[in-house]
């Protein structure tokens, strides 16, 4: 007989497995509310895997649609490799074209590209948000509430609220961009309502999602201030990320001072504006008197071009006509900007501006002899530092390997292949001619870089952020010499 004061070991309940969740989802006895809870658990259980499945599924569907004869203006179907490359370029929101979008693709083909751009941009923001929610489940209560507040959810289980914020932010900004573009494009198209509406819609979606595809053959409409300025502002908003936009909207509505903004918002804005300022100063100092760019241009044209060059190269590759005329130092500088990219949970690519900020803050802490990495009187968790280092190292290795491969395949100089590799991996959308439909190996390398640039950082962050088992054995600590 057991003693009365004996305690039974606690029963540990196993978390629902993915198979169990799927069975519960398709169970005919489940009501609608129960199905919604199961679907929410499924999304938050495997966001990393779902990101890859979602992207690969869309690539297959878009590739098949673009190979259909109805997608091409010329007789016959499009080459499968060209269709695959274009599908990846659109879904990754990179937008490096290898064929003239207006001359090669029919209206149906352009619609496929436009929908792919929209789904690609929504997908990356959605799954990035789900990963934040999934990892926040294992944080302390204060951190859980802060994450939920940043994502716009009153509770961490309200996946529907987060998705609603993502969709609302996207469509509101695209709608405003469409309305702002319509007058300028209406004047350019000489009163053609149908063409104006189509181009305004295409540019609005492409601008916010930071994709270089354009509806006007070469993107030359961007040089018109009435068209270029709305695109510039929309692309800039797209690089910030919807958590920053949401935080700024709340700050304006409730008159919250900047010192009380989210740390993520502060770091994103400060780093972004610092990069824009550095880009503007570089362009003015190095390319202002470039005769190949502006032989007889007036001051207004130069200022607009400088602003465009300061914002666009980090993620949005509109108007490729001026890029081949840049000097080699500027190409290398633009490669660095594309490598950095835009904000987290945004439509832009790259290692992200907050990653750069964390690296700089880590260096500052190391050089000043501090053990904590701090910013705006807040201490950053070590896992965030690990994420920043991991993402940067992986991107650097991929860029180096791809540049070497492109040099072997194309025989082009380092400045060109480095530019193209950074543009593809960081989803910049610009090209100096390395992407060529006549060289299949080049297209395969660049397409793989786009895929890695789109789903790679999300997968790395999820792998580092998800909870791990406690170490059963910890070895003695011993220092080494570095540097």
N, C-alpha and C positions, 0 to 999 in steps of 0.2 A: 504493500500500500504506500502511495506517495505521501510525503509530508505535506501538511496543509499549506505551508508557506513556500512550497516550491513554485517556481515560475516556468511556464512553458515558453519555449523560444518563439519569438514573434514570427508570424507568417509573412513572408515577403512575396508580394504580388508581382508577377512578371508583367512588364509593359507589353501592350498588344503588339503582336508581330504584324508585319506588312500583309501577310496572307490573311490573318484574322481580320484586319481592317477591310480588306477587299471583300471577304465573305460577308461581313456585316453590312457593307455598302450595298451589295446585290441581294441581300436577304429580303424576300418579299414581305416579311412580317414587320419590317422596320417602317415607322411612319416618317413623314417628311422632315420633322425636326431632328429625329435620330439620325437620318441619313446625312443631314447637314453637319451634325457633330462628328460623325464618322469621317466625312470628307475633310473636315477641318483637321482632324487628328492625322489623317493620311498625308495631307499636304505638309503638316509640320513635322511628321515623322521622317520623311525622306525628301527634303527640299533639294538636296544636292543631286540625287539621282533623277528626280523629276525634271530638274533643269536640263540635264543632258538628254533625257528622253524627249522632252518637249522640243528642244532645238533640232535634234536629229530627225524627228518626225516631220517637222516643218520643212527642213532642207529637202527631204525626199519628195514631199508633196509639191513644193515649189519647183524643184528640178523637173519633175514629170510634166507639170503644167507648162513650163517654159520651153520644153522640147516639142510641144504640140505645134502643128503647122499654123494654128490660129493665133499663136503668140508672136509670129514673125510676119513682117511685111513682105518679105521676099518669098517666092515659092519654095515649098519644102519645109522641113523642120530644122530647128536650130541644133547645132552640134551639142551632144550631151555634156561635154566638158565645159563649153561656154555657158550652157544653162546651169550647170552645177556651180560654176564659179559665180555667176550672177546671183543665184539663189543664196549662196553663202554670204556674198557681199551685202545683199539686202537684209537678210535676217540677222546678220551680225551688226547691222547699222554702220558698216564701214563705208560702202558706196564707191569703191574704186571700179570704174567702168572699163570694159575692154572692147565694147562695141558702142556705137552711137545710140543712145537710148531712144531718141526720136525717130531716127532713120531705120534702125533695125527692128525694134519691138513695135508690134501693133498696139492698138488701144487695149486689147485684152492682155497682152504681155505687160504693158505698163501698169495695168490694174493689179496683176499678180505681184509685180515688184513693189507697188505702193502698199498693198495689203501685207506683204512680207516685211516691209520696213516697220509698219505699225505693230504687227505681232511681235517682231523682234524687239522693239523698244519696250513694249508693254511687258513682254516676257521677262526680260532681264530685271526690270524694276520690281515686278511682282515676286519673282523668286528670291531676289535679294532681300525683299521685305520679309518673306516667309522664313528665310534663314535667320534674320535678326530675331523674329518671334520665336523660332525653334530654339535658338541658343539662349534667349532670354528666359526661357522656362527654368533654366538651371542657375539663374543668378539670385542674388539676395532680393528681398522684397522692394527695397528702395530702387535698385537698379532695374527691376522688372517694371515698376511703375514709370520710371524715366523712359525706358525703351517704348513702352506702350504709348506714352504721351507723345513721343517723337514721331511715332508711326501713325498717330491719329486714332488709336484704338483705346476705348475706355477700359478694356480688359484684354489680357494677352491671348485669350482664347477667341477673340472676335476677329477671326481671319477675314470675314466678310467686310468688316469695317475698313481694314487695311486695304483690301482690294478696291473698295469703293473710293478711298482717298487716291490711290494710284490712278485709277481710271478718270476720276473727276479732274485731277491735276492735269493729266495729259490732254483731255478733250477741251478743257477750258482754255489752256494756253494755245492749243492748235486752232481753236475757234477764233480767238483774238487775233492770232497771226493771219488767218484767212481773211478776216475783215480788214486788217491793215494792209494786206497785199492787194486786195481787189482793185482799189482805185488806180494804183500804179500800173498793174498789169492790164487793166481795162484800157488805159491810154496807149500802152504799147501795142496791144492787139487791135487797136482802132475800132473799138466798140463791139467786138465779138464776145457776146456774153458767155457762150458755151466754152470757148477756148480759155477765156479769162477765169471762169469758175474752175475748170480742170487744172490749170496751171497754179492757181491760188491754193487749191486743195493739196496738190502734189507738193508744192513748196512748203506749205504749212506743216504737213506730216514729216517731210524730209528734214526740215530745219530743226524742229523740236527734237527729233530722234537723231540729229547729228549725222545724217547720211548724205553722201555726196551725190546721189542720183538727182537729176534735174529733168523737167519736162520740156526744156527748150534747147535740146541738142547739146549745147556746150556750156550751159549755165551762164551765158553772157548777160542775161537779164539782171544778174546780181550786181553788175557794175552800175545799174541805174539806182540812184539813192532812194527812190520811192519803193523799190523792191529790195534793195540790199539792206537797208536799215531794219525793217521788220524781221528779215531773215537773221540778221546779226543778233538782234535782241532775243529772238526765239531760241536760236542756237546757244546763246549764252545762258538762258534759263535752263535749257536742257542739260548743260554741263554741270549745273549746281546740284541737281538731284532733288527729287520731290520732298524728302525730309527737310531740306533747307528751305525750299519754297513754302512748305507748310508752316515751318517755324516762323518765317518772316511774315506770312499772312496773319498768324496769330499775334505776333508782336505788334503789327500795325492795328489790328482790330482791338486789342486790349491795351495798347500803348505801353508795351513792355520795353524797358530801356535795353540797349545793347548789352550791358553788363550781365543781364539775366537771361540772355539767349543761351541756347544749347551750346555746349562746347564744340560739338561737331559742326554746327553752323558757323561759329566764330572761326574755327580753323579753316573751314572750306572757303569762306569769304576772304579772309586775310591772305591765304595762299593764292587763291584765284586772282585777286586784284594785283598781288605782287607779280605774278607771272604775266598778266596782261600788261602791266607797266613795263616790265623788263622787255617784253616782246616789242612793244611800241617804241621804246628807246632804241632797241637794236635795229629795227627796221628803218627808223629815221636816220640813224647814224651810218648804216651800211648800205642801204638800198635806195636812199632818197635821190641820189643823182645817177642811178643806174640807167644808162641810155637805152638799154634793151627793153626796159620796162616802161619808161616814161620819157619818150623823146621830146614831145611837145605838150606834155600834160600841165594843166594849171594847178594852183595850190589846192583847190577843193578836191580834185581827183586824187591827188597825192595823199591828202589827209584821210579820205575815205578808204583808200587802199591800205594805208598804214593801220587804221582801226580794224579793217577786215583781217589783215595779216596778224594783228595782235590777238584776235579772238578765235578765228576760224581754224588755224592749223592744229589746235589741240584736239579737235574731234570732227569738225565738219568740213568736208572737202568740196565746197562749191567753187565754180569757176576755175578750172584747171589751166586756163590759157597762160597765166602769168608764172606758174611754178617752174617750167623749164628754163625761164630766163633769169632765175635767181643765181647769185654767186654761190660758190661751193661752201664758204663759211656759213651763209644763211641756211643752206640746205642742212648742214650739220646741226645748226641751232634749232631749226624746225623739227629735226629728228628728235632732239632732246625734248622739245615741247610735246610732240606726239607721244613720246615714251611716258611722259608724266600723265597726260590726258586730263580728264575732268573729275567731277566729284563722285563720291560713292553713291550707290543706288540711283545712278543717273543713266542716261542713254549714251554717255561718252565712254571711252575705253581708257587704256593706259593703266599704270600702277595706281592712279588716282592722286589727287592733290593732297588729301589727308594722309596718304602714305608718305608722300614727300615731306609733309609737315612733321610726321612722327619721326622720320629719319633725321631731320634737322634737329629736332628737339632732343633726340637720343644722343646725337653728337655733342650738342650743347651740354647735356648733363654729364657726359663722359669727360669732356674737356675741362669742365668746371669742378669736377670731383664730387658730383652729387650722385646718390644711389637711386633716386627717383626721377622719372621723366615727367615733367610738369608743364602745364600750359594754362594760362589764365587762372592761376590758383587752384588748379585741379590736377590730380595725379593720374597718369595713364596706367591701366593694368598691363602687366607683363605680357599677357596674351596678345594685346594690341601691338606691342613692339615686335613680337614674334611674327604676327601677320605681316607687318610692314616689311620686315627683313625677308621673309619667305617670298612674298609676292614680287619684291624688287629683284631678288636673286634669280627667281624662275624666269621673269621677263628678260633680264639681262642675258641669261644663258640662251634663251630661245632667240633673241635678237641676234646674238653673236653667231649661233649655229645657222640661222636662216640667211644671214648676210654672206657667210662663207659659201653656203649652198648656191645662192643666187649668183655669186661671183663665178663659181665653176660653170654654172649652166649658161649664163648670159655673157660672161666676159666683160661686164661693165665695171666702172671704177667703184671704189668703196663708198664714196659719197652718194652715188645713185642707189646702190643696193641697200645701204644702211637706211636711206630715206624711205625706200619702198618697204623694207622689212618693218620699220617702226610704224609706218602708215597702216600696214595690214594688221600687225599684232595689236597696235593701240587704237585701231579703228579710226584713223585720221581721215582717210578718204582721198588723200592727195596722191598723185603719181607723177613720176618723171619719165615714164615710158618703159619701165622695166616690165610691167604687166603687159604681156603681148599674147594675143590669141593664137599666134603662129608658133608659140613655144609652150607645149603642154606641161612640161616639167615646171616651168615658172608658175603657171596657174595653179598647179597642185600645191606647190610650196606656199604660195600666198594664201590659198584657200584654207590650208591647214593652220596657218598663222592666224587667220581671222577667227576660225573656230576656237583656237586656243585663247585668243584675246577676248572672246565673248564669254565663254563658259569657264575659262581657266581660273581667274581671280575668285569667282563665286565658289568654285569647288575647293580652292585652297582655304578660303576663309571658313567655309563650312567644316572642312577637315580639322582645322585648328580650334574652332569655336565649340564644336560639339563636346559633350562630356566624355571624359575618359575614365577608365578604372584607376583606382588609387594604386600607386606604385607599391608592389609587394616588397620590393627590395631597393634600397637606396645605397649607392656606393659612396665611399669616402670622397670628399671634395679635394681636388688638387688643381692648382692654377697652372697655366701655360703662358708662354711668351708669344704675343701677337704684335704685328706692326714692326 
